[in-house]
């Protein structure tokens, strides 16, 4: 599983599957191959909805907005013991 965090305060906003991460990587812009963050706003959410996202992904991102116009989120793979 992959943890998603809000960049401004490192608040964990939820967990997504590898499939959901691959979806984000395929549909959102990355600055380089090591980039792990994305800017999410209402327009981005609408775009993602139109791309047939994995179940629950848009809901997690929408709840993370929490009334903001946009946020930066980043992902981190959970460490396996």
N, C-alpha and C positions, 0 to 999 in steps of 0.2 A: 504494500500500500504506500501511497504517497501523501504526505502532509502538505496542506496549503496554508500559507501564512499571509497576513496583511503586513506589508513592509513597514508602514509608519510606526507600528507598535509591536511587531513580531507576534501578534495575536494569532493563534492557530484557528483557522476558520473551518477546517474540515479535512476529511480524507477522501482521496480519489483513487481510482484503480489505475493500473498501468495503461489500460485502454483509454481512459479519460485523459491521462497525461499525453499520450500519443496524439489524441485528438487536438489538444491545445497546441502542441508543438506543430502539428500540421496546419492549423488554421490561424495561428497568431504569429506576429513578427518577432523574431529573435535577432538581437544585435550581432551575436556570434554563436559558435557551437557550444560555448560554456555558459550561455545566458540561461538563467533560471527564473526570470521574473517577467511579468506582463502587466500592462496597464489595462484595467477593466473599467468601462463606463457603460451607460445604458445602450449606446449604439453598438458596442462590442457584444453585449448580451443578446441583442436582437439579431446580429449577424450570426452568432453561435447557434441560436435557436433555429435559424434557417438551414443550418448545416447538419441537422440530425445528430445532435450530441448524445453521448452516453447518458443514461438516465441519472438524474440528480445533479449533474455537473453545473448546469445553469442555476439551479436552485441554490447551491452552495455559494456560487459567485454573487448571485443577487442578494443573498442575506448578508454577505460580507460588505456590500456597498453601504448598508445600514444608513440610508438617507444622504450619503455623499454623492457628489457628481461623478466621481471616479476614484479609483484606488489602484495602487500598485500591489500585486500579489507575487509571491514566490513559492516555489515548491522545493521539497526536500524528501528524499527517499528515507523511509524508516530504516534504522539500523537493525539488522538481524543478529540476535545474540549467538 
